[in-house]
Each structure stands twice: as structure tokens, then as C-alpha cells.
Amino acid sequence: GQQVMQIPQYQHVQEGEDFTTYCNSSTTLSNIQWYKQRPGGHPVFLIQLVKSGEVKKQKRLTFQFGEAKKNSSLHITATQTTDVGTYFCAGGVYAGGTSYGKLTFGQGTILTVHP
Amino acid sequence: EAGVTQFPSHSVIEKGQTVTLRCDPISGHDNLYWYRRVMGKEIKFLLHFVKESKQDESGMPNNRFLAERTGGTYSTLKVQPAELEDSGVYFCASSQDAGTSYEQYFGPGTRLTVT
């Protein structure tokens, strides 16, 4: 079945350093979504990428979708303590016909930021 | 607008007992999803309802798990009898439209511990 691998599992950075997490899918995706889960919280939608090679920015966050639509990355510039949490990618595959498909989540990257 | 709510927030039960988890989606969201996250692993899809119909239940682990959504509003997920490996956080999510291209709103989750 479809798998989405996400690395690294953990990342510890000093406040102000950059952070990147990567996702790689075993199959071509129709879209990829990114979620953030704060400690003790629940996943919250950040963004969706659909087009091959797409790049989107949200303030200090940059999201990329690979040309082959099998990989994606999230880069945070100059991390802040508010960036702490687990970042998940979730790949979508259109199943065809009337099937809506489902999201396959990566294992998540736990980010800690030291002030 | 109220978000997705789940009850209970925590449940500790003994192996062999029965537990029922409840999810109330955002009002007007026809699509309801159940996910499970075992400690340190990825968020795994369990099933997807469109209104009261099961659209996709390919992620349900076995026949000890029964999900219902009578009337197309709230949903319940019953585990009977519970086993140790059922421990984890059970998330419910809802979306306005179906498919992998739509933002899913997650509930706070139910942390289930089977001892």
C-alpha cells in the first residue's frame, strides 16, 4: 500500500536557526497537505500543494512539492519558540471513479526550539 | 463556530472491556473521518463517512471495531473487546467536501489506554 516517509523524526534547534522536514511518497500523489500539532493538541491544517513543483509561503514557512509529485518539504526560517510541535505531511491519492481517496500521513517530525 | 468535539478525552480500560468513543463534527460537514495514532507512529486512517454511509472503511483493523453514524450527525467508534494494541489516540476529523483535496478539521482526540 501507499507509504509516506517523513524525516527527521526529531529536530532540536536553537531559536533563530532554520528547520526543514522532508516527506517522500512511494507513489505519485495528487496533492499533499501539511498539518501542525502543538504539544497536547490536535493536528491543525497549514496548507495544501497540488501542482508539480509548487512552492507556497506563509510568513517564515516555505512549502515545496516536488516535480514528480512524490516528495515535499517544509522549511521554517529563523525558528521561534512558538514553532514547537509536530509537523505532519499527508499525501492524497485520487482513487478514481467515485472513490474519494484518502490521506496517508507521514510519521511526523517533532520540533523543539531552545530559547 | 464550534469545532470538532470528541468524548471522552481520556479512557483507561482493561483488556477485554468495551469502549465507545464519540465524535461530533462541525455542523454542516457531511464528511467524517476516524484516525488513530499509536505512540510515535503516523496518524493512520480508519474510515470515512459521507453522511450516514461508510464511504471507505479500508483502514479498520479488524471486526472488533465498529463505527456508526446514525442520522449523519455524530459518530461513534466502539471497540469490543479491547486489546492492548488498541491503545493510542483516536482522532476524528470532518470536512465540508469529500476527497483528499479538502482541509480536514481535527478534533482534540480521545486517548485510549488498554491495560
Interface residues (C-beta under 8 A of the other chain):
Chain A: V4 Q6 S30 N31 Q33 Y35 G41 H42 P43 V44 F45 Q48 V50 F88 A90 G92 V93 Y94 S99 Y100 G101 K102 L103 T104 F105 G106 Q107 G108
Chain B: Y33 Y35 G40 K41 E42 I43 K44 F45 H48 V50 Q55 D56 S58 G59 F91 A93 A98 G99 T100 S101 E103 Q104 Y105 F106 G107 P108 G109
